[in-house]
């Protein structure tokens, strides 16, 4: 509620509280009814849009305003841009929950159903929700607390003991696994560089990894370590740069190309260890999304950006817990695809990465600032215990 009041004041508007009820239990919501006034209609619309994103609802009982898209890939001018919170729209006098909830999408109405669609998925003739009337958002803050997930909320600090954080994340993972819920990892090559690959393999072998989303680099350096014992040409045992080691990752790419891809490399005995080996051996769903900087890239890497986004989103269907391990861009991308009720843990040595995820709308993000190799070691140990 403080955020609501601050939002009104920040926009140079005014509010009058008409009714105020405080919830007496964790299951009973609080309620406030207030009248908001502003100097101009445009300024009022601006403040109301931000209040709706916080979970407020315009008090009238109007249905959502629908306009027809006039061309493929383009929504009407005033289309409603979604948040990642549970959303409903009022259609024909009833509240309809929005399917495939995610942030930065439009809401299309078809056959009495409401669905989040990316702009590129809009087709001419689609009925699109516009404006802010007939929209209801339910933030996930209370639900997250009841799950015991707020033990580090808004406390991004490098001074917290990794053992404590790892143990609590392990408890969540164990509970999710026992409940049959899917767990996804978004991992960068630092997992291999820091020596965390062996512990990550242990998580895969014990069934705690159902989806792996990464870029070309994770797979390349994982294969490099499996074939040559190095990562970026550095010996993983001694920590020393190997003479000529800078060529190892290119030789690793060449070996996978010669085998016909990662899966054929495993089947032919070319690749016999490492993260990708364990994923293929345990039938873990994985997607490698490429970028302009990639060497090779590997045959398995998806270089079409739109296809990679769609495959990421498809792999995240039904996932209840996501861990992001030292990969800022892939982590933010995945955060944008997730509804707010999917728990999200970001582990990075740079606190700015954790902050960026939360700042870009993924308010459910829990941050752990530490070396990802150390974290994986502690996590594997806690799960083993």
N, C-alpha and C positions, 0 to 999 in steps of 0.2 A: 504493500500500500504506500509505503514511503516513495517507492519508485514512481507510482502513479501520480502522487501529489507533486513530486519534484518535476515530472515531465510537464505537467500543466504550467507550473511556474517558469520552467526553463523556456517555454514557448511564449512567454509574456501573456499568458491567458489567466483566467481566474476560475475558481471552483467554489461551490457551495455544497456541503455534505447534507443530504436530505435524510439518509438513514444509514445506521452503522451498527452491525451485529458482529461480535467476535466469536469465532468457533471455540467451543469449550474442550474439544478433543481433537486428536490428530486426524480423525475421519470427518469431522464437521468443519466445513469451510467457513471462513469469514465472509462477510458481505458488506459492501458499501454502495450506496446509490448517491450520485452527485451530479450536479448541474455544472456544465463547463461552458464558459463564455469566452469569446475572443473578439478582437477589434475588427477582423475582416473574415468573410466566409472562407477564403483560401487558408488563412492562418488557423481557423477552427478545424478545417479538414485535415490539416497537417498534424495538429495535436491529437485529433481523434484517431488517425491512422496509427500513431505510435502507441496510444492507449489500447487499441484493439490488439496490437502485437503483444502487450503485457497481460492479456487475458480479459480485458474489459469488453463490454458489449453495449452497442448503442441500444437504448432502452425501448425503442419502438418495436413493434412486432412485424415489420415489413419483411417480405421475402427478399432474398438476395437479388441484386440487380444483374441481369444477364444481357450481354451483348454478343452479337454473332461475329466470329472472326471472318475477315474478308479475304484472307490469303494464307497460304501455307507458311508456317514458321513465324507468324506474327499474331500477337494477341491484340485486342482492342486497346486504345490508348490508356484507359483508366483501369486496366486489369489489376486484380488483387494479387499481390506477390506474397506467397505463403511463408510462414515460419516453420520450424520443425516440431512445434507443439501440436497436440491433438486438436483438430479443427472440425467444426461442423458448419454447414450452411443451411439456411432456411429455404426450402423449396416447397411450394404449394402448401404452406402452413405447417410444415413439419421439419424438424431438424435432421439433416442427413449427414452422417459422418463421412469425412473425406478419406478415400482410400490412397494407399501408397504415399503417406505423409512424408514430406521432405521440405527443406527450405528452398527459397528462390525458384518457385514454380508457379504456374497458373492453375486455376481450378476449372476443369471442364465438366459440364453437366450433360449426361447422356442416359436416357432411359430411366430417369429418376435417381441415378447414381452420380456421386461427385468424386472426381479423381484428380490427383496432382499430375500435371503434365509439364515437362520442360518445354520451353518456347519452341524448340525445333520439332516437338511432337504435335503442336497445334496444327489443325487442318482447317481450310476454308469451310465455313458452315458450322463449326463447333460453337456451342453456347458456352461463353466464358464469364465467370463471376467478376464483376467490376465494382469498384467503390468499397465501402466498409459496412454497408447495411446488410443485415441478415447473415453475419459471420460471428461465430462463437469459438473462442480459443480457451483451452483448459491447460494451463502450465503444469509441468510435472514435478514441481518442487516437493510437495508433500509426499508423493508416491516414492520419490527417490530417497527421502529420509527414512521412510518406513522400511525400505530395503537395506538400511544401514550403509548407504552408499555415500553419505555426506561427511564421512570422517575426515576428509581432506578438502572439502569444498572451499574455494576461495583462499586456500592456503598454499600458494606456490612458493616453495622454499627448498633450498638445498640443505637445510639444517635438520631435516627430518631423517630419522634412522631408516635406512633402506630395508632392514630386516622386518621392521614393523609394517611398513607399506607392503612389502612382498608377501608377508603372512596374511594380511587382510585381502589382498588381491587373490591370493591362493584360495582363501575361503570362498570368495565369490565364484572363482572358476570351478571349484569342486562342487559347489551347490548348483551351478548352472549345468555342469556335466551330469550330475545325478538326476536333475530334472529333465534331462534330454534336450536342453537348450543348446543352440549352436554358438560357438565362440570363434570370432575372427581376429586375425592378427594382420596389421599393416606394418610391414617391416622394411627398413632401409639397409644398405650394405654395411652400416656401422655394426649391425648384429654380428657380421663375420669379422670385421676389422678388430673389434674389441674382444674377440674370443668367446662370444656368446653363442656361436653356432652350435656347439656341442650340447649346451643346455637347452637350446631351442629344439634340437633334434629329440632330446629326452621328452619334452612336452608333446611333440608330435607322436612319439612312440606310445605314450600313455593316453592318447586320445583327447588331449586338451586343445588341439588345433583342428578346427573343422574347415576353416577358410584361410588362405594366405593370399594377401593382396600386396603386391610389391612392384618394383621397377626392374628394368633389365639388369642393373648393377648388382642387386642382391644375388640373383642367380649366377651371374658371371663370376663374382668373387667367391661364391660358395663352391662352384665347380673348380675354380682355381685352387682353392684350399684342398679340395678332395683329390685333385690330380697332382699338385705340386707342393702342398703343405705351406703355401704362402697366400697372403692377401695384399694386393697392391705391391707385390714383389717383396714383402716383408715376411720373414720366416715366423710362423705362428708359435713356434716353441721357444726360439731364442730372442725374438723381437728385433733381429738384425736384418738389414736390407741385404738381399741375395744378389750377387753379381749377375746381371742379365735378368733379374727377377721382374723388371718392368715389362718384359715381354710375356710373362706367364699368363696374364689374363687374356691376351690375344691368342695364345696357343690353346687356352681352355675353350674360347669361342670356336676356334677352328676344329677342335676335337668334337664338339657337340654338333657342328655343322656336318662334319664327316659322318657322324653316326645318324644324322637325319633329324635331330632334335633331342630334347631332354628325355622323353619317354623311351625312344629307341636306344638312347645311350645307356639307360638303366637296363633295358631288356637284353642288350648285347654285352653287358658286363663292362662297359667303358666307364660308367659312373657307378661307384659302389658305396659311396658314403656322402654325408652332407644333408643339408636342409631339403634341397630339391629331390634327392634320392629318397628321403624318408616320406616326403609328400606323395611322390609317385607310388612308392611301395605301400603306403597306407591309404591310398585313394583320397587324399586331401584335395579339395577343390582349390586351385590356385589360378591367379590371373597376373600376368606380367605386363605392365603398361609402359610403353616406350616414351622416349623424349628425344629432342634434337641432339643431345650430348652423348647418346649411347654409342659405344663401340660395338661393332657387329651389325645390328644387335643379334641376339640369339633367335633361332627360327621360331621359338615359342613366344617371343615378345610381340604384343599387339601394338603396331605402330600407327594404326588409325585411331585418332583421339576419340572420336565419337563412339566407335566400337568398343574401345577400352573402357570408357565411362559406362556404357550400357552393360558390359560384362561385369564390371565392378558392382554396379547396382543390383544386377541379377544374383550375384554371389552373396550379397548382403541380405537377401530375402530370408526372413525368419531368424536372423542373428539377434541374440539378446545381449551380448557382451563383446566389445571391441577393444583391443589393446593396440595402440600405435607406438611403435618402437623406433625412435630416431629417424623419422622421415617427415619433414615439415609439409611438403607440397602434397604428397599422397595422403598424409594424415588429414590435412585441411579438406582435400577433395572428398575423402570418405565422410568426414564430419558433416559436410554439406548434404550428403545423401541420406543421413540417418534421421529418423524421428527422435524426438527428445526423450522418449522412454527407453531407448537403447542405451545402456550404460557404456561410457567411453572413458578409457584410461590412456593418458598420454605420458610416455616415459622419454625424457630427453635431457641431455646434459645442459642444454641451453634453455633457461626459463622463458625466454621470449617465444619459443615455439609453443609451449604450453599455453601461454597467454594469448597468442594469436588464435588458437583454436577456439578458446572461450569468447574472444572479442568478435569473432566472425559469426557468432550466433549459436555455437554448440555449447549452450550453457550447462549441459550435463557433464562437461569434461572434468575429470579429476587428474591433476598433474602431479607427477613424481619427477623431481629434478635430480638426476643421478646418471652415472655411466650405465648404459644399457646392458653391457656385458655383466657387470656386477649385479644388476637387477635380475637378469635371467638366471644367474647362478643362485641368487637368494630365492627366486620364485620356484625354480626346480627343486631346491632343497625343501622348501615349505610344503610343496605338493607331495613330495616323497614321504615326508614325515606324516 
